[in-house]
Amino acid sequence: MRKIILTALSLAIILILGGCTQPVLKGFYQTEKDVNGYFVQISIQKDENSFIEYIDNREVDRGTYEKTESNVYKMTSDKQNFEITLNNDNSFEIIVNKLNDGNPIKMLNIGNVPVTFPSIFDDVDEYKTLLDE
């Protein structure tokens, strides 16, 4: 009987602690579906506190980030500064005015490994202008 109680107590502690884990900003995030014909992607290098933002696999921005409070991150680059709040499902929202008229765009975590794309496109400058305000 004592063994059953200890097993149940251990299982309860594991479930409670497992349910309390905070999501971690890392890996690769992408829009769930296209936003007016574009896919936005953000690759997070957790070890370097850096990010690369892509639109349709074209690098449009890169910078660093810092955690300012629980689940809130300040993203800083030469092109833009913005904050994100990481949700419990490891998603967050960003705003790209020219893509979605200032409405939030939901970014889903696709995986824990950051992804990069080769610079083989000759129209990258066009995509970078989408971040201009």
Steps between C-alpha positions, in 0.01 A plus 500: 500500500783737589664434163179594317471827695865590430457420131182708478667789685806484272278496193302799628819699561629418150170608342489822699858592422461401135194720467685800647780513251536831321544504124847595378567734208714288270495333164293587198168686484276548198155630418237229502377607157596765252437862590378673186714267291811504723644267762690660788767295675724575798800289593612532864859424600448453875872460583584831332180688597457586134230470236466506122171602343401369158212568267452222247845358589671834428694654786349840574641573846725372774576612851517408865248451775483515874246366744348795686250316717330163514429397139561852363793560265632825357619449142753755371652547154607775262167474317250476785443463873205306634387289792349155497318312772551127486171317555464174692477309171842647398346736244510879483365784290683759295385794290626566150297805396539457124395136508197505725394865544636512855312192616688237703646202317516177701838325488500127580800306624584253224798344677770552760780519244565839335475494121687719254455545128769561239521844342418395145225753430552815298184672628590522871491882501134492395418280799700720739278795408205311651645584843516872428235701679 
